[in-house]
Each structure stands twice: as C-alpha cells, then as structure tokens.
Amino acid sequence: MQVDKILTGHDHTITSLSWSQQDSSHLASTSADGTLIIWDIEKEKPTAKKSLGALPLIVEFSPLEDDLVSIVLETGKTSFSH
C-alpha cells in the first residue's frame, strides 16, 4: 500500500471519516479535538472547519446533498452542517 496524500488539520485522533457520494474529491473528518473538517482532496486543503463543542463519534455526508453532513456527538445530539 502506498500513501498518496497526508492531510494535516486536526489536533487529536480522528474519530470518523466520510467520502462524499456526490463529489469524490470531498472528504469529511471529525476528531477528538471536537472539530469537523471538510477537505478538498485534489487541492489537499480544507474547504470548511467547524468547532462542534463536543466529541464527534460519527460523520456522514448526505447521499443527496454534497454540502450537507450529519454528525453524531458523544452527548447523544445530532448536528447538521453545511
């Protein structure tokens, strides 16, 4: 296995990843630092970064909208982000 790209942006362990079903160059990541980052893999840069205020457990892109992700937090709440 070969590493093609290394993305740097979170301060702690990654808790979840999700590829966009609409645009294969978009990746969402959440971290134990309480942040969500949407990445443009082709540019190797974040397109958005958001503080969530709690530990994110799961992130998923919407199957219908590329700019919508849902995040399940440790608190049991669900957050939606554009």
VOLUMMAR-73868 format. One line per 2 residues: their letters; for each residue x, y, z of C-alpha. Coordinates in nm, 2 decimals, decimal comma. Each point is the difference from the previous one (the first is absolute). Example, Ala and Ser with C-alpha at 12.3 -4.5 7.8 and 13.67 -1.06 7.14 Angstrom:
BEGIN
AS = 1,23 -0,45 0,78; 0,14 0,34 -0,07
END
This chain:
BEGIN
MQ = 0,00 0,00 0,00; 0,13 0,34 -0,09
VD = -0,09 0,33 0,17; -0,10 0,26 -0,26
KI = -0,09 0,30 0,22; 0,02 0,11 0,36
LT = -0,25 0,25 0,13; 0,08 0,20 0,30
GH = -0,26 0,20 0,20; -0,12 -0,17 0,31
DH = 0,17 0,02 0,34; -0,10 -0,34 0,13
TI = -0,11 -0,35 -0,11; -0,24 -0,03 -0,30
TS = -0,33 -0,14 0,12; -0,18 -0,05 -0,34
LS = 0,04 0,05 -0,37; -0,26 0,02 -0,29
WS = 0,04 0,04 -0,37; -0,25 0,20 -0,19
QQ = -0,22 -0,21 -0,23; -0,05 0,31 -0,22
DS = 0,36 0,11 -0,04; 0,28 -0,25 0,05
SH = 0,25 0,28 0,07; -0,18 0,09 0,33
LA = 0,07 -0,17 0,33; -0,14 0,09 0,34
ST = 0,20 -0,08 0,31; -0,08 0,05 0,37
SA = 0,25 -0,01 0,29; 0,02 -0,04 0,37
DG = 0,10 0,37 0,00; -0,37 0,07 -0,06
TL = 0,03 0,12 -0,36; -0,15 -0,09 -0,34
II = 0,21 0,06 -0,31; -0,12 -0,02 -0,36
WD = 0,29 -0,07 -0,23; 0,06 0,06 -0,37
IE = 0,23 -0,30 -0,06; 0,11 0,13 -0,34
KE = 0,12 0,33 0,15; 0,12 -0,17 0,32
KP = -0,17 0,28 0,20; -0,30 0,04 0,23
TA = -0,30 0,17 -0,16; -0,17 0,04 0,35
KK = 0,09 -0,05 0,36; -0,26 0,01 0,29
SL = 0,03 -0,04 0,37; -0,27 -0,23 0,12
GA = 0,02 0,06 0,38; -0,01 -0,37 0,08
LP = 0,17 -0,33 -0,09; -0,12 -0,11 -0,35
LI = -0,05 -0,37 -0,04; -0,13 -0,04 -0,36
VE = 0,00 0,22 -0,31; -0,19 -0,07 -0,32
FS = -0,05 0,19 -0,32; -0,36 0,03 -0,12
PL = -0,06 -0,23 -0,29; -0,20 0,27 -0,17
ED = 0,18 0,33 0,08; 0,38 0,03 -0,02
DL = 0,02 0,29 0,23; -0,20 -0,16 0,29
VS = 0,15 -0,22 0,26; -0,15 -0,15 0,32
IV = 0,20 -0,05 0,31; -0,09 -0,21 0,31
LE = 0,16 0,14 0,31; 0,09 -0,17 0,33
TG = -0,27 0,19 0,17; -0,26 -0,19 -0,21
KT = -0,09 0,30 -0,21; 0,01 0,01 -0,37
SF = 0,15 0,30 -0,18; -0,05 0,10 -0,37
SH = 0,25 0,22 -0,18; 0,02 0,16 -0,34
END
